[in-house]
Amino acid sequence: MKRLLAGIASLAVFSVTGAAEPVGAALDRPALAVRAPERAVLLGATQVGAQWVAVGERGLVLRSDDGGSGWQQVPVPTSVTLTAVRFADERNGIAVGHGGTVLVTTDGGHRWERRLDGRRIAELMLADAKARQDAAGQKAAEQLLADGPDKPLLDVLPLGRDRALVVGAYGLALATQDGGKTWTSWAGRLDNPKGLHLYAVRQRGSRIVIAGEQGLVLKSDDAGQSFQRIDTPYKGSFFTLELTGEQEVVLAGLRGNVWRTLDGGREWQALQLPMPVSVVASQLAADGTLLLANQAGFVFARRGDTFAPVNRDPLPSLTGLAAGRNGALLALSVQGAMPISSKP
């Protein structure tokens, strides 16, 4: 647990909710009703049709049908902290979180079913390592079993209505092709022998890029069949990334470090933010503008090679960002979700 705490201590979610809260009982306990869900710690959100769906601490799943001003809690079968949510279409979505939790909805977010947890992940990774005759991987999976379901999943990438990739701490990477009924470990596809944390995953066409701690970047140009490790100039953690063009990748993370490549990872250029504060989230606005959110409560919009603050005054410490249609933008924080303008 010490390495997990050190690797993600700079993220507001972990400093607020606790990086390693006991999850054994919480994993199987339905989320309790919250009196003021709009003021809770929220970590991920996405627009689904005309509504928003957000997730956060203690198993919170919320829906808003008024642009993010008012929120209603949705019952879910777990009370572990949820870290990210994505939808493949207006009905099929996946949320991930602590304890290796994966929740699936097929009705636009009204009802959720648990399709994976840390217990099952450890079993899958052990079977995969044995099948590949990977002694180191087998040892790591045996440690997962011994530790129990205490490793968080940190991001999810829908690859179609029934297909998705989830990534998380200690190199967790698993994929499903049947809506979460069965899962396959992708650990053997990733050049990550130290089991570094995987914080974010994005896709553009057949390209998939994963960003993690200690400057780790993994790129696939064949829709995830194989991955190549990309060397980067910065060896601190990258908490988020966006694929902003056919060859352009932008990484952002610890201490406000932002780096971009225009050639798929051969050469890198630093982009300067107005303040050296950790970037915890990113989004591409509807018009393609790159948006970054940091722990100091500011959202920045990219203008060429520079970034301009979207909000004049600081918001509460930010934990996430969600962009929707027609310029809609939600800033997620330790005090809930706040609709803001995406224009500086």
Helices and strands as residue ranges (DSSP letters): H 2-8, H 12-17, H 24-28, G 37-39, E 42-48, E 51-56, G 57-59, E 61-64, E 72-73, E 82-87, E 93-97, G 98-100, E 101-105, E 113-116, H 118-131, H 135-147, E 153-158, E 164-168, G 169-171, E 173-176, E 184-185, G 187-189, E 198-204, E 207-212, E 217-220, E 228-229, E 238-243, E 249-253, G 254-256, E 258-261, E 269-271, E 279-284, E 290-294, E 299-303, E 306-309, E 318-323, G 325-327, E 328-333, E 336-341
